[in-house]
């Protein structure tokens, strides 16, 4: 069943055409990846779907009927579509509980007074669904970036959307939290919800998505079926070629023996690309922030990251040839501090 369809969506800003006639449809109960290089138009498309930007041209259909989405409130309440963005929209001075139910606080007022006991209990129940156990009376300004992202997710889940968009949400999250997030996404799929997952980490997209929508320079390059888990390397190669218009930099180090080392099929498919060096640096920096009060855990993280970088260092000359040397240098600097 088709839940959303966009036809010939165009959007321009002064001096640049961001979207150049995008058309595709989403089916109920599927998980879609949305990928493309920086500037491909991913975030602009999401903001149009959420009513933050109006399209210059084109039409949006939800449930078979044309939809005019004026603002995020209408997107959430009328069209049952929500998004979790990398940039947080939490009020730092307000408590976790108040932020979760900010647009529904009236439900917790009794005789003109806010029933905090009821509010806190409901909030704790919502947070348990995303694997969080924390004091919901704390101001959100005291939380780490990763925890804030999960609070944002809990806000969206308690609205029970039919379509949920994850816009680079995993960027500040550590690996264990990402695994828990994937569990939540799979549960949404089981409940016949439709998910759009955006990430610059291609291994995450290959892990969780059924189909992958590829954008390049504001155009739809195609939609890739991700059902063939036995041939992930070919799928990945096809996606990168569609994103970049070239196969430059797609020669990787030897992959023999990685299965025996405990690498998953997705890890092997993504092994050795320069983007992994960037991913390692991002993940290391994130985990360093998340675990800055736990030296033992941080040291263990550094050790694991160092092993991965060492194994991939045989690809260093190829990394230099793709003009992405700075990313690898950043990683090397981090692990030798």
C-alpha positions in Angstrom: 0.0 0.0 0.0 1.4 3.4 -1.0 1.5 5.8 1.9 3.4 8.7 0.4 4.1 9.9 -3.1 6.0 13.0 -4.3 5.8 14.1 -7.9 8.2 16.5 -9.7 9.2 18.3 -6.5 11.4 21.4 -7.2 13.0 23.8 -4.8 15.4 26.6 -5.5 17.2 29.1 -3.3 19.0 32.3 -4.6 21.6 31.1 -7.0 21.1 27.3 -6.6 18.5 24.7 -7.7 18.4 22.3 -4.8 15.7 19.9 -6.0 15.1 19.4 -9.8 11.9 17.4 -10.1 12.1 14.6 -7.6 9.5 11.8 -7.9 9.2 8.6 -5.9 6.7 6.8 -3.6 6.9 5.0 -0.3 5.0 1.8 0.7 3.6 1.0 4.1 5.8 -1.1 6.3 9.1 -0.5 4.4 12.4 1.0 5.6 13.9 3.4 3.0 17.4 4.8 3.0 17.9 8.3 1.6 21.5 8.9 0.5 23.6 11.4 -1.4 26.6 13.5 -1.1 26.5 16.8 0.7 24.3 19.2 -1.3 22.3 16.4 -3.0 19.1 17.8 -1.5 18.3 15.3 1.2 17.6 17.7 4.1 15.7 20.1 1.8 13.4 17.3 0.7 12.8 16.3 4.4 12.0 19.9 5.3 9.5 20.1 2.5 7.8 16.9 3.6 7.6 18.3 7.2 6.2 21.7 6.0 9.3 23.7 7.0 9.9 24.7 3.3 7.1 25.0 0.7 8.0 23.4 -2.7 8.3 25.7 -5.6 6.7 23.1 -7.9 5.3 19.6 -7.6 2.8 17.7 -5.6 2.7 15.5 -2.4 0.2 12.7 -1.9 -0.4 11.0 1.4 -2.7 8.0 1.5 -3.7 8.7 -2.1 -4.8 12.2 -1.5 -3.0 15.4 -2.4 -1.5 17.1 0.7 -0.7 20.7 1.3 1.7 20.7 4.3 1.9 24.2 5.8 4.0 23.5 8.9 5.4 20.7 11.1 2.4 20.7 13.4 0.1 19.9 10.5 2.5 17.2 9.2 2.5 15.5 12.6 -1.2 15.9 13.6 -3.0 15.8 10.3 -0.8 13.6 8.1 0.8 11.5 10.9 4.4 12.2 9.6 7.2 13.0 11.9 11.0 13.5 11.8 14.0 13.3 14.1 16.7 15.7 13.1 20.4 15.7 13.9 19.9 19.3 15.2 17.9 19.1 18.4 14.8 21.2 19.1 14.8 20.8 22.8 14.4 23.7 25.3 17.5 23.3 27.6 16.0 25.0 30.6 12.9 22.7 30.6 12.9 19.2 32.1 13.2 16.0 30.0 9.5 15.2 30.7 8.3 18.7 29.7 10.2 18.5 26.4 8.8 15.1 25.5 5.2 16.3 26.0 5.8 20.0 25.2 2.9 20.2 22.6 0.6 18.1 24.9 1.3 19.5 28.3 -2.4 20.4 28.6 -3.1 16.7 29.1 -1.3 16.8 32.5 -3.1 19.8 34.0 -5.6 19.2 36.7 -7.5 22.1 38.3 -5.0 24.6 36.8 -1.9 22.8 38.2 0.6 20.6 36.3 0.4 17.0 37.7 4.2 16.3 37.6 3.8 12.9 39.1 1.6 11.8 36.2 3.9 13.6 33.6 7.1 12.0 35.0 5.5 8.5 35.0 4.4 8.8 31.4 7.7 10.2 30.3 9.6 7.3 31.9 7.4 4.8 30.1 8.2 6.5 26.8 11.9 6.6 27.5 12.0 2.9 28.3 10.9 2.3 24.7 14.2 3.8 23.4 16.3 2.1 26.1 16.8 5.2 28.4 16.5 5.1 32.2 17.2 8.6 33.6 15.8 11.3 35.8 13.1 13.0 33.7 13.1 16.0 36.0 16.6 16.9 34.8 16.9 19.9 32.4 17.7 18.7 28.9 20.6 21.1 28.8 22.5 18.8 31.2 22.2 15.8 28.8 24.8 14.5 26.4 24.2 14.9 22.6 23.5 11.2 22.2 20.9 11.2 25.0 19.3 14.3 23.6 18.8 12.5 20.3 17.0 9.6 22.0 14.8 12.1 23.9 13.9 13.6 20.5 13.1 10.1 19.2 10.9 9.4 22.2 9.0 12.6 21.5 8.3 11.4 18.0 7.3 7.8 19.0 4.8 9.0 21.6 2.9 10.8 18.7 2.6 7.4 17.0 3.4 8.5 13.4 2.7 6.4 10.3 5.8 7.8 8.6 8.9 8.5 10.6 12.0 10.2 9.1 15.5 9.8 10.7 17.6 12.7 9.4 21.3 11.9 10.4 20.1 11.0 13.9 22.8 8.4 14.4 25.7 11.0 13.9 26.2 11.6 17.7 25.3 8.0 18.8 27.7 5.3 20.0 27.6 1.9 18.5 25.5 0.1 21.2 22.9 2.9 21.0 22.8 2.6 17.2 22.1 -1.2 17.6 19.2 -0.4 19.9 17.9 2.2 17.5 17.9 -0.4 14.7 15.9 -2.7 17.0 13.3 0.1 17.4 13.2 0.7 13.6 12.6 -3.0 13.0 9.8 -2.9 15.5 8.2 0.0 13.7 8.4 -2.0 10.5 6.7 -4.9 12.2 3.9 -2.5 13.1 3.5 -1.5 9.5 5.1 1.9 9.9 7.1 3.5 7.1 10.6 4.6 7.9 13.0 6.9 6.0 16.5 6.6 7.3 19.2 9.2 6.3 22.9 8.6 7.2 26.3 9.4 5.7 27.4 6.0 7.1 26.6 3.7 4.3 27.1 0.6 6.4 24.2 1.7 8.6 22.0 2.2 5.5 22.9 -1.2 4.1 22.2 -2.8 7.5 18.7 -1.5 8.1 17.0 -0.5 4.8 14.9 -2.5 2.4 15.3 0.0 -0.5 17.7 2.9 -0.9 16.8 6.2 -2.6 19.8 7.8 -4.2 20.0 11.6 -4.9 22.8 13.4 -6.8 22.9 17.2 -7.4 19.1 17.6 -6.7 18.1 14.7 -9.1 16.8 11.3 -8.3 19.4 8.8 -9.6 17.4 5.8 -8.8 16.1 3.4 -6.1 18.3 0.4 -5.2 16.8 -2.8 -3.8 18.7 -4.0 -0.8 17.2 -7.4 -0.5 20.3 -9.3 -1.8 22.3 -9.6 1.5 24.6 -12.1 -0.2 26.0 -9.4 -2.5 26.3 -6.3 -0.4 29.6 -5.2 -1.9 28.0 -4.9 -5.3 25.0 -3.0 -3.9 27.4 -0.7 -2.1 29.5 -0.1 -5.2 26.4 0.6 -7.2 25.1 3.2 -4.7 28.5 5.0 -4.5 28.7 5.1 -8.3 25.2 6.6 -8.5 26.0 9.2 -5.7 29.3 10.3 -7.2 28.9 9.6 -10.9 32.3 7.8 -10.8 33.9 4.6 -9.6 37.1 6.3 -8.6 38.3 5.2 -5.1 36.3 2.0 -5.3 39.4 -0.3 -5.2 39.7 -1.7 -1.7 42.2 -3.7 0.2 42.1 -7.5 0.4 39.0 -8.7 2.2 40.0 -12.3 2.7 39.8 -13.6 6.3 37.6 -10.8 7.6 34.7 -13.2 8.3 36.9 -15.2 10.6 37.8 -12.0 12.5 34.2 -11.5 13.4 33.2 -8.9 10.8 29.6 -8.8 9.7 28.6 -9.0 6.0 27.9 -5.3 6.0 31.3 -4.5 7.7 33.0 -6.5 5.0 31.1 -4.8 2.2 32.1 -1.4 3.6 35.7 -2.3 4.6 38.5 -0.1 3.4 36.7 2.8 1.8 38.0 6.3 2.7 34.6 7.1 4.2 35.3 4.4 6.8 38.2 6.5 8.0 35.9 9.5 8.4 33.4 7.2 10.1 36.0 5.9 12.5 37.1 9.5 13.4 33.5 10.6 13.9 32.7 7.6 16.0 35.8 7.9 18.1 35.2 11.5 18.8 31.6 10.7 19.8 32.5 7.9 22.1 35.2 10.0 23.7 32.6 12.5 24.6 30.0 10.0 25.7 32.4 8.1 28.0 34.5 10.9 29.3 33.7 9.9 32.8 34.6 6.3 32.2 38.3 5.9 31.5 38.2 2.1 31.2 35.5 2.1 28.6 37.2 5.0 26.7 40.5 3.1 26.6 38.8 0.0 25.3 37.1 2.1 22.6 40.4 3.6 21.6 42.0 0.1 21.4 39.3 -1.2 19.2 39.4 1.8 16.9 43.2 1.6 16.7 43.0 -2.0 15.6 40.5 -1.2 12.8 42.6 1.7 11.5 45.8 -0.4 11.6 44.0 -3.1 9.5 42.9 -0.6 7.0 46.2 1.3 6.9 47.2 -0.8 3.8 44.7 1.4 1.9 46.4 4.6 3.0 48.0 5.3 -0.4 44.6 4.9 -2.1 43.0 7.2 0.5 45.6 9.9 -0.4 44.8 9.5 -4.1 41.1 10.4 -3.4 42.1 13.7 -1.8 40.6 12.5 1.5 44.0 12.3 3.3 42.9 14.8 6.0 40.3 12.4 7.3 42.8 9.6 7.8 45.3 12.0 9.4 42.6 13.0 11.9 42.1 9.4 12.9 45.8 8.8 13.2 46.2 11.9 15.3 43.4 10.8 17.6 44.8 7.3 18.3 48.3 8.5 19.0 47.5 11.2 21.5 
